[in-house]
């Protein structure tokens, strides 16, 4: 999302409505591709409606540890933030915090203009999408600029709809169980990251950053540097 001022951002958020939510939820152990239809009226043309279609690629939800909060999300917030981190550590076994990420897929993006009222176009698109029975399609009525903020609101609502199911499925696989100071799910992610980095050397730096962020770089240090040597053919 391009740099925009706070007024534009909150104007877009407050004038965005998800009129048709996806029936399906975000995948717990893989990526999800959401198909969106965003309807907005041109700011300088009454009765001119723009319909954008595209896809949002949602990454697999990741478990967030208190250490990750401390090193990234709450950095520089002072003593109150530190107390909150300590409280999270004390109640870690009772907490379930997930982090979601997404990207817009430009290769599937399209748009067209329609001469009609916003309400009429929205109703037609909603009906067409409902008839398609695609469980991962959504219809959003928002603003023409900054329109990508409307998709942020859509993604937030999809997360809210999906989180309970994602957490329940992770619990069934014991992803939140402690394994030497980290949730089992995070350990599994690290193993997967090592595997991918061994096949794609450009991922090595991201792996190092993740290990440092989680506070376990020293634990994996020997294995990491062996990976680095292998990637350089040493």
N, C-alpha and C positions, 0 to 999 in steps of 0.2 A: 504494500500500500504506500502510495506517495505521501510525502510530508504535507500535512494539512493542518490548519489551525483548529483549536479546540471548538470554536463555534461551529465550523463546518462539520466536524465529527459528530458532535452531539445533535446538531440539526438533522443529520442523516439518521442517526440512531433513533431519535424520537419520532421520525416520520417514516419508519420502516415497519411493515407488518408482514409476518409470515402467514399467508392465507391458506397454504397447504403444506403441512409438514410431511417429511418422508415417513412412510409406514415402518420402514426398517430402521435398525439402529446401527451405529458405527461398529465395525468389526473389533473384537477384543484382541485378537492375536494376529492381525494383519491390517493392510490398508483398505480404505473404503473410498469409492468414487461416487460422489453425490452429483446429481444432475439438477442444475438450478435454472429457473425461468424468472428473470427479474424485469418487472414492469414499472416504467416511470414516465411521467409526463415531461416533455421538454420544457425547460425553464422559461424560454422566450417565445413559445408557440403553443397557444391554447388549442387543445384537441389533437395535438400531435403526440402520439404515445410510442415510446421506444421499448421494444421487447428484446432483451438480451438472453441468450442461452449459453450455457457453458458447464464446465465441470469443476468440482472442488475435490482435490485428492487429499483425503484425511489420513494422516499417519497413524500407526498403531499407538494406542494410549500407553503412556509410560508412567510407572510408579515414581512419585516424587518423595524423596527422603528429606528429613529435617536438615541434613547437611547440605543438600542441594538448595533448599530455601536459603540457608544461611549464606552460601557462596554466590548466589545469583539473585534471587527474587527480592531479598530483603537487605541487600548490601547497602550500608550507609544509613540505615533507618534509626540507629541509635539504640539506647538501652531498652526501650519498650519492645523493639523488634527482637532483641536478644532474649528478653523474658518469654516472648511468644515462642521462640525457637526451643527454649528449655522446656516449656510446657508441652510442645509437640514431641520432644524426645521422651518425656515422662509418659505420654499417652500414645506412643507410636503404635502399640499393639492394638489400640482401639480405633485408629484412624485409617482412612482410606483416601489418599490424595492422588489423583491422576493428572497427568499433563497431556494435552492434545495439541497437535500441530496440523496445519493445512497449507496447501498451495493451490493457486488457481491454474488450471490447465488451459493455456492460451490456444493450444492446437485444436481444441474443440469449440472455440468461442465463435459465436455469430450474433448478429443483431439486425433488426429491421424496424421500420417505422409503420405505424398504423394510424389512420385518421378516424378517431372515434373518442368516446369518453374513456377515462381511466377505469371506471367501474365496469364498463361493458367489456373492455379488453381483458381485464383481470378475470372476469367471470368466465369468458370463453377459454382462456388459457388454463384456468383451474379445471374446467370441465374436461378439456382435451387431455391434460396430464392425469386426471383421475381415471379417464377411460383407458389410458395406456397401461394402467396397473403396474407401473414401475415402482417398486417399494423404496427406491432411493432417489426419487424425484421430489422437488420442492418448488413452490411458487411464492414469490416475494413481491410485494408492492413497496416501492421505495422512491428514492430521489434520483435524478439523472446525474447529479454531481454532488459529492463524491460517491458514486454508486458502489464502489468496492466495500465501503463501510456497511452497506446493507447486507453484504454477504458475511461480514464479520458477525453481525447480529444473528443471521441465519445459523451460522456455525455454532454460535454460543447456545442457541436454543436446541440444536441437534445434540450437542454435548449433554445438556441438561436431560434430554430425553433418553440418552444412551448410557449415562454414567452408572445408573443402578444395575443395569444388565451387565455392563463391562465388569463392574466390581464383583458381582455375584459369580460370574464365570471365572474370574481370577481367583476368587476364594475357593472355588471347587478344585482348581489346580494347585492350590496352596501357594499362590504367588506372593502372598504377604507374610508367609512364615519366615522367621529369622534364620538366616544362614550365615554364621560368623559375622554378625553385625549389619548385614544387608538383607532386604527382602529377597526371597528366592527368585521372584520375577526379575529383579534388577540383576542378580547373578546370571540369570538366563540371557538377559539382554547383553551383558558383557561378553558372554561366550559367543553369542551370535555376532557381536561386533568384531571380535577377534577373527572369527571365521571369514567374515566379509572383507576385513582389512587384509587378511592373508591372500585373498584373491584380487583385491583392488587396492594397490598401495596408496592411492590418493586418499584413502579413508583412515590412514594411520594417524594423522594429526587430530582428526575428530575423535578417534579412540583415546588418544592421550588426554585431550581436553575433558572427555567424559570421566576418565579415571581420576583426574585431578579434581573435577567438580564433585565427585562422589567421595573424595577423600580416601581412595584406596589405591592410589598410584604405586605407593611403595609395596603393597601386597602383590601387585601384578608386574612390578618393575622388571624382574629378570625375564619374564615371559614377553613383556612388551619389547625390550631391547633385542631379544632374539628375533622377534617379528621384524623389527627395523632392519636388522642385519640381513635377514632373508630377503626382504623387499629390495635391498640394495645389491643383492647378489654377492654378499661378503662371505 
